[in-house]
Each structure stands twice: as structure tokens, then as C-alpha cells.
Amino acid sequence: MDVDLDGLFRQNASFDYDDDYEYKEEFDPRSNKPVWVPVVYSLVLVVGLLGNILLLAVLAQRRPAWRVSDTLILHLGITDILLLVTLPFRAAQAGGGGLCSGILCKVCGAVFNMNFFCGIFLLVFITLDHHLSADQLSWRRKPLSVHVTCLSVWLLSLFLTVPDWIYLEAEQETGRSPALCVHSYSGSSRTASRLFHHLAGFTVPAAALIFCCASILLRLQCSHKALRKRRAAALILPLVGLFLLCWLPYNFALIVDTLAGSSQETPDEHLRTALLATSVLACGHACVRPLLYLGLCGNFRKRCAALLRRVTVEPESSLWELAVEEEEAAPQEQSHAEDELKQMTSVVDHQTESCRC
């Protein structure tokens, strides 16, 4: 059997691999979806819902003996629950699923910013109340006035989210399959909207928070306050610190994006990644706050344990021991002081009469 290999080895054709072969990169870094974002959102959703539902259950059980601080904590919990409800949609968008409609996009964006505005304004109210009560300048806090204050905070927060309701849209960008929830500004509306957010929603209330917290720290260091005052500061300061730790990075990234947006037409991918990462950190605040209550408030921890064991406990004077509780204890202390004064007066009168005799 003869095998002819002459034709194979005599083939002298050459191939130019540079001209005829083209390598196409199948991996596009911009199409790489952050897989960790849906995982973090899912964890925040589960832990946050469990913690805030437990918080609402404890407050509902304590409803007949509600105080001012219970109302404020209730509103903070409601804002966190509203944000947690939108996390599945934010996780779907981060995972490549996109948002199905423009209305859903507006709702998720507005609730995200409303959580920030309500949280920072309610904390300003709490810290300002503590600061004024240290000077005995705290106004009289009736339940109706507290509800009116909280309602005003909600209305102000809703007003600050007007740009989100107007400009947020689900848009399809080139090179991306799912629609993204982005602000579609026109003309100079981007600069006006961002300045409105940075000044009215972030700079002014954050400065008030920092001023009140610094004043509280100085007063605690320079004078011997009552134990109730120290316990109130032990909860207020971590609450404010946790809020700023979670929300400051997002607002700083948003400020940088605002400054960079005026000099470029297309958004920077690094800024977009920074906004995504810091927004995830901001959403994580909704699940950490109930854990902070459990760690710092012994009465709240006792109530939670009793609720889970389905046993009854005696009502405590306060779950949180904030400064807003002191007004209710003041009449009792005043009546006690009056009784002591009356006893001392009667003793002095008795001694005076005996001396005359």
C-alpha cells in the first residue's frame, strides 16, 4: 500500500495571522454584573425585616404606655421598612433584571431618598431636643405636637423627593440589555436639583446633627450630669454615628458625581460603581438600627426576649431613655421636691414654736 505525502509537504503557502485572524474579546468589563449586590440586598432584607417587625411588635405591645421617644422610634422604623420593601427591585436591577416600569423606578428612587431625609430630620429633632433640655429650654412635648412634628418631617421629605418623581426614568443605554433607573435631566435642571438635594437635604441637617452631638459631648465632659442624661447620650450618639457612617459615603460620592457631571456628557464608570457601592452601604443602615437597639437598650432587649418567650413583664419607665422622656419624669420629681420642702417647713415651724415656749 503506497501513501503519497508529496502534496502535503510541498505545500508552501504562508498565512498572515495578523491580517486574516482577528481576536474578539468576549468579556466586556462593563457587562460584568456585580453579583455581590443582590446577595447583600437579600441579607439586608431578611435581617432588616426581622429586626424592624420585632421592633413594631414591641411598640404595639407597649401601646398603652407610649412615650414621646416611642413615637419617634416608630417613625424611624417605618422609614426603614419602606426602604426594605424596595430592596428586591433594587437587587433585580443590580443583577441585570432591570425595572419593569418607569413608575416602579420613580417609587424605588423616591423611597430611597425619603429614608435618608426622614432619618436625618428625625435625628435632628432628637438631638436638638436633648441639647435644649440640657439648658432647660426644652419645649413642652404633648403627644399631638410630636405627631405633628413627625408629619411635618414626612411632608418635608416628600417635598425634597420631588426631583426623583419628575426626572427618574427607566432608560435603555447602548451596550446594556436591561433598562437602568437613571435621572433624565433637561438643561440646567440637573445642577439645580443636585444643589437642592445637597444643601437642603444634606448639608444643613448634617451640620445641625454634628453641632448638637458636639455640644452633648462637651456637656458630658465638663459637668456631672444625671444618670438619665448619660444613658440618653449613650443611645443618641451611636444612632447619629451609625447614620452618618452609612450615609456620608453615598452623599460624598453624589457630590463628586455632581461636580464631574458638568464636565462630561457620559457618566464615569468608576463614579457609577462608587454610587452603587455606597448606596448598598446606605441601605444596610435599615437592618443595623434594630441591632443597635438590642445592644444598647436593656429594657428593649428584655421586652424582645419576653415577647419571643410569650411571657408578660412589668412595664418599664422607658425603653430608650432618650432626653424626650425627662419631661414626663419632671412633674414627679417636682412633686417630690415640694413634699420635702413642706416637711422641712413644718419642722422649722415646730422648732420655732418650741423655742418661743
C-alpha positions, 0 to 999 in steps of 0.5 A: 500500500503506497501513501503519497505525502508529496502534496502535503509537504510541498505545500508552501503557502504562508498565512498572515495571522495578523491580517486574516485572524482577528481576536474578539474579546468576549468579556466586556468589563462593563457587562460584568454584573456585580453579583455581590449586590443582590446577595447583600440586598437579600441579607439586608432584607431578611435581617432588616425585616426581622429586626424592624417587625420585632421592633413594631411588635414591641411598640404595639405591645407597649401601646398603652404606655407610649412615650414621646421617644416611642413615637419617634422610634416608630417613625424611624422604623417605618422609614426603614421598612419602606426602604426594605420593601424596595430592596428586591427591585433594587437587587433585580436591577443590580443583577441585570433584571432591570425595572419593569416600569418607569413608575416602579423606578420613580417609587424605588428612587423616591423611597430611597431618598425619603429614608435618608431625609426622614432619618436625618430630620428625625435625628435632628429633632432628637438631638436638638431636643436633648441639647435644649433640655440640657439648658432647660429650654426644652419645649413642652412635648404633648403627644399631638405636637410630636405627631405633628412634628413627625408629619411635618418631617414626612411632608418635608421629605416628600417635598425634597423627593420631588426631583426623583418623581419628575426626572427618574426614568427607566432608560435603555443605554447602548451596550446594556440589555436591561433598562437602568433607573437613571435621572433624565435631566433637561438643561440646567435642571440637573445642577439645580436639583443636585444643589437642592438635594445637597444643601437642603437635604444634606448639608444643613441637617448634617451640620445641625446633627454634628453641632448638637452631638458636639455640644452633648459631648462637651456637656458630658465632659465638663459637668456631672450630669444625671444618670438619665442624661448619660444613658440618653447620650449613650443611645443618641450618639451611636444612632447619629454615628451609625447614620452618618457612617452609612450615609456620608459615603453615598452623599460624598460620592453624589457630590463628586458625581455632581461636580464631574457631571458638568464636565462630561456628557457620559457618566464615569464608570468608576463614579457609577460603581462608587454610587452603587457601592455606597448606596448598598452601604446606605441601605444596610443602615435599615437592618443595623438600627434594630441591632443597635437597639438590642445592644444598647437598650436593656429594657428593649432587649428584655421586652424582645426576649419576653415577647419571643418567650410569650411571657408578660413583664412589668412595664418599664419607665422607658425603653430608650431613655432618650432626653424626650422622656425627662419631661414626663419624669419632671412633674414627679420629681417636682412633686417630690421636691415640694413634699420635702420642702413642706416637711422641712417647713413644718419642722422649722415651724415646730422648732420655732414654736418650741423655742418661743415656749 
